[in-house]
């Protein structure tokens, strides 16, 4: 696979309750089109990720709405795979280009969340779980990951303090990111003393509720070359995996095999392995999720990533920088925008345009891991410098 | 209580659990699952038969939820747990025990209780 990243666009991530998702998406989409320098008439399709538009804005059918918002009259489809919605959109866009069905695709996502308040947003996020068997038993989204965290501790060891180090690292990484929601330094003590949301997870183990949008312009190599585009970074591998919807039906609770499968497929597609990867953006909706993601991606054996942040291995200065953008934890998690935003972060890093680029100046291979629900959906994309 | 249409075989199962006659679905390979199902999610077998749920199960993992959805606002804090009933997993709220004393491996029975906030039915685990 060789889908060139010709342009990227982000809104600031944060709390903007009065901004409509169509306005958020228009800002990010126009930024990406301008960045790419492509003629909007050349865009073949829009692949758009969004999770909770019906609940937050009473708005379904957002594909054509968002195409119109950026001035495009193209086939436009909304992808919904919970928090992996725009990871799925990237996969479709890159696959369409690889198959020769499109030369230029605008791919992105948007989510408006803070306008409904914390209680309604908690309610909306919960619907990524099984309604009959999980939500009706009082399970929330943090609650589901808390079940996984406690099971992880029981099976492999680990502590709330280990998880606190993940939060501290990702807050540290977000400090220079002007697009991030939480640009505040925190300490392990801050994290441990914060109120519990769903024991053993506390407020600082959880990503914030976020409004925002993200976009990429993907093109074929032929289009990029013939139009003289500055598009030296490409999506070179794509994978997607699935799992049983409800945690109660999984043989192992503290693991995300959908991401194992997605990673294996993406690595094979790109012709690389975990040892080739220089930087990673993983789906750390909760601190424990980062731990399980690193294991699924093959950087650690099962049960061994819990100490990675504490040991400094995943910090910008460590062997494998993880979530240099700040991750979902500190950059923010506008659900439908997250998968694309991860690829945007990696593209900027590999292009030398990230605030952390100097620290990882040799980086040529990045991996983005996007998970839906408790990872009943997962996508993995490999992003590489190719020209 | 919400006045909505019943959710088919799911509500049938809750009726049965409330009567002390809970069941799971079993395929010829012995994989257990819960309704509504037309096919075994493990192996694809379509001949599923009802098998009684064991009287007791064992808690696999649990969490005390302090920040609930609005439908559980008056229930919080409460303990949600996954219990294993001889290979069949079920998620429910643990009652009849101090939340701090719930632990992995705890033996529980299953009944149907009411959500304090809305009066809706819910799966309840109690220590046995």
Boltz contact constraints between the chains, C-beta under 6 A:
constraints:
  - contact:
      token1: [A, 119]
      token2: [B, 70]
      max_distance: 6.0
  - contact:
      token1: [A, 122]
      token2: [B, 69]
      max_distance: 6.0
  - contact:
      token1: [A, 123]
      token2: [B, 69]
      max_distance: 6.0
  - contact:
      token1: [A, 123]
      token2: [B, 70]
      max_distance: 6.0
  - contact:
      token1: [A, 126]
      token2: [B, 69]
      max_distance: 6.0
  - contact:
      token1: [A, 132]
      token2: [B, 10]
      max_distance: 6.0
  - contact:
      token1: [A, 133]
      token2: [B, 91]
      max_distance: 6.0
  - contact:
      token1: [A, 134]
      token2: [B, 91]
      max_distance: 6.0
  - contact:
      token1: [A, 136]
      token2: [B, 122]
      max_distance: 6.0
  - contact:
      token1: [A, 137]
      token2: [B, 80]
      max_distance: 6.0
  - contact:
      token1: [A, 137]
      token2: [B, 91]
      max_distance: 6.0
  - contact:
      token1: [A, 137]
      token2: [B, 92]
      max_distance: 6.0
  - contact:
      token1: [A, 137]
      token2: [B, 93]
      max_distance: 6.0
  - contact:
      token1: [A, 137]
      token2: [B, 123]
      max_distance: 6.0
  - contact:
      token1: [A, 138]
      token2: [B, 72]
      max_distance: 6.0
  - contact:
      token1: [A, 138]
      token2: [B, 78]
      max_distance: 6.0
  - contact:
      token1: [A, 138]
      token2: [B, 80]
      max_distance: 6.0
  - contact:
      token1: [A, 138]
      token2: [B, 93]
      max_distance: 6.0
  - contact:
      token1: [A, 139]
      token2: [B, 80]
      max_distance: 6.0
  - contact:
      token1: [A, 140]
      token2: [B, 65]
      max_distance: 6.0
  - contact:
      token1: [A, 140]
      token2: [B, 69]
      max_distance: 6.0
  - contact:
      token1: [A, 143]
      token2: [B, 63]
      max_distance: 6.0
  - contact:
      token1: [A, 143]
      token2: [B, 65]
      max_distance: 6.0
  - contact:
      token1: [A, 143]
      token2: [B, 80]
      max_distance: 6.0
  - contact:
      token1: [A, 146]
      token2: [B, 63]
      max_distance: 6.0
  - contact:
      token1: [A, 147]
      token2: [B, 61]
      max_distance: 6.0
  - contact:
      token1: [A, 147]
      token2: [B, 63]
      max_distance: 6.0
  - contact:
      token1: [A, 150]
      token2: [B, 61]
      max_distance: 6.0
  - contact:
      token1: [A, 151]
      token2: [B, 61]
      max_distance: 6.0
  - contact:
      token1: [A, 154]
      token2: [B, 104]
      max_distance: 6.0
  - contact:
      token1: [A, 196]
      token2: [B, 66]
      max_distance: 6.0
  - contact:
      token1: [A, 197]
      token2: [B, 66]
      max_distance: 6.0
  - contact:
      token1: [A, 197]
      token2: [B, 67]
      max_distance: 6.0
  - contact:
      token1: [A, 198]
      token2: [B, 63]
      max_distance: 6.0
  - contact:
      token1: [A, 198]
      token2: [B, 65]
      max_distance: 6.0
  - contact:
      token1: [A, 199]
      token2: [B, 63]
      max_distance: 6.0
  - contact:
      token1: [A, 199]
      token2: [B, 64]
      max_distance: 6.0
  - contact:
      token1: [A, 248]
      token2: [B, 82]
      max_distance: 6.0
  - contact:
      token1: [A, 248]
      token2: [B, 89]
      max_distance: 6.0
  - contact:
      token1: [A, 248]
      token2: [B, 90]
      max_distance: 6.0
  - contact:
      token1: [A, 248]
      token2: [B, 91]
      max_distance: 6.0
  - contact:
      token1: [A, 249]
      token2: [B, 89]
      max_distance: 6.0
  - contact:
      token1: [A, 253]
      token2: [B, 61]
      max_distance: 6.0
